[in-house]
């Protein structure tokens, strides 16, 4: 069997290599939108196209002609929409499910293959690494069991995609909330939690929570 692993996040080439070694199957990585075409997929003939972390819209002609499996960091149908990790932590939710579901026209509305638990403690980068390990195991389970996905049974709720200006921590009032904001944005490709003065922008990362204070690294840039 042949499978496609489509991810715009670094590191999934290593996961594909492990999957090849552990399953004996053929995995092909796609890392950008230009490579994800109907023509390319018809040549590959994948049993599944897995999308563990994909930043682009998937064309209808692809998900209608190939079995496309998406992964979302909420217990669907709860938390459809963008920025799931940040939206969960900002709401004080520290345990979630990763949901594997079939891609269809609606946003995160497709039938569900399986779910697995995920802790949301640690930095965003640490959580994404933990999620990648969980998704790898989910992929192996789906390949081995080829489950028929089950339709979502209720409407659920939607998360708005967070905007860069929402990383401003100026209005936060508690140390706990401040710590959560710094860590939930501490990942490659995300706008760090920040404060601004008249001339400078202060960006925070690698925070640790102490009994009555937070210790963190700060990057200071001229505006």
N, C-alpha and C positions, 0 to 999 in steps of 0.2 A: 504494500500500500504506500501511497505518497500523500504527504500532508504539507500544507503551507503554514508557516508561522509569520504573520504580518505584524510587525511592531515598529513604532517610531521611537521607542525608547532604547538606549544602548543596553547591551548585555544579553539580548535574546539569541544572539548567535551562539553563545556558550550554552544556553539552555537547549537550543536545537541540536547541538553536538551531543549533549548528554542524552537527549531523547533518542537520537539515532543509536547511540551505544546501548541504551537500556531496553529499547523496544525492538531493535533490528529493522525498523521501518525507515523510509526515506523522508526527510524533512528539508524543505526549501525555505530560506528566509527571504522576506521582502521587507525593506526598511523605509521605503518612500512611496508616495502616491503615484509617481510616474511608472513604477514597476507593476502596480496592481491594475492590470488590464484584463479584459475578457479574453483577448488573444493569448496572453501569457498563461492564464489559468487553463484555457482549453488545451494548450500544449502540455501543461503539467499534469492535468487530469487529477486534481486532489480529491481524496475522500472527504476531508474537512479542510476549511480555511480557518485557522485560529487567529483571533485578533486580541492578544493579551493587553496591548496598550497602543491604541491607534488614534492619531490626532486628526484624521480626515474623515469626511463623509464617505460612506460606501455606496457606490452607484447601484441603482435598482437592478441593472442588468447583471451585476455580479451576485447580489444576494438572492436573486430569483433563479439563477442558474447553477449556483454552488452552495454547498452546506457551509454557511458562515457562522462561526461560533464566537460570540462576544463575551467579554468578562467585565463585570461591573462591581465596584467595591461597596455595594449596599445589598441589603436583604430585599431584593425586588419582590413586589412592586414599590416598596418604600424606597425613596431617594433616587428616583429617576432623574436624569439630567447631569449637569456639569459639576466639576470639582467635588466629587463625592468625599474624598478624604478630608478636605478642608471643611466642607459643609457639615460633616459628621462631628469632627472635633470641636468646631465652633459652637455646636449645639450640645456639647458635653457628652457625646456618645463615644465610648472608648472600646467597644467590642462590636464587630460587624460580621457580615457574611460576604464572601465573594460569590457572585451569581454568574454562572455560565448560561447563556441563553442564545437562541437562534436570532440572527439579524433579520429584521423586517422593516417596513416603511416607518412605523412609529418609533419615537425615541425611547429606547430601552423597554419596549413593550412585548418583545418576542417570547415564545414559550421557553420554559426553563429546563435545561439538562440536569443540572446539579448545583448544590451550594456547599461551601466549605467555610468554617469560622476563620476570622482574622482579628488579631489584636491591633489596636491603634495606639499603642504606647511606643514611645521612642520618637526619633526625628522622622520627617516625611521620607527621607532617603532610606532609613532603616525599614520603615513600613513598606515601601515599594519593593525592597529586596525580599522581605518576608512574603509579600504578595506574589512575587515572581516564583518563589519556591512552591507556594500553594497552587498557583496556576499550573505549574509544571506537573504536579501530581494530579490535578483535575484533568489535564490533557491526556495523561496516561490512562486514567479511569475511563474517560469518554471513548478513547480508542479501543480499550479492552472490552467495554460493555455496549457501545453503540446505542445509548439510551434514546428512546423516543421522547422528545421534549414535551413538557406538560404546560398547557396555557396558564398564564397568570390569571388569578381568580378575582382580583379586586383592582380598584383604580390606583390606590397608593398615593404617594405625594411626589412632587417634583422639586429638585434643587436648582436654583439659578447658578449659572456659571459665574464664579467669582471674578471680579475685576481687579487689576493691579492696585488701584487706589484703596481697596479694602484691606490691603496689607499694612496700612497706617495704624500704628498702635497708640496714637495720641489720646484717644478717648477711653482706653481700657482702664478699669478701676481696681482690679484685683491681681495679685501676683500669679494666681492660678491661671487666670484667663490670659495674662501676658505670656506666661510660659507656654501655654498651648498654642498661641499664635506664632511664637517664634519657631517652635518645633514643627508645627504643621506646614510651615512654608520653607523648611530647611531641606531643600532637595534641588538637584540640578535642574535648571530650566524654569524654576519658579521664582517669582519676585519675593525676596526676603521681607520679613517684617521690618518696618522702617519708621524713623522719625525724621522730620525736616526742621532745620533752622533757616534763617534768612539766606545763608550762603552754602549750607552743607546738607547732605543727606546721610543719615546714619542707618546702616543695615545690620541686622543682628542674626547670628547663627551660633550653632553648637552651645545651646543653653543648658544649664544644669540648675535644678531647683534645690535651694537650700532652705533651712527652717524659716528664715525671715528675709531672704533675698534671692535674687536670680543672678547667676554668673554666666556671662555670654561673651563671645567674640563679637567685635563690632568693626565694620568696614565703613570708613568715612570718605565720602566722595564730594567733590565740589559740584554744586548744582549748575 
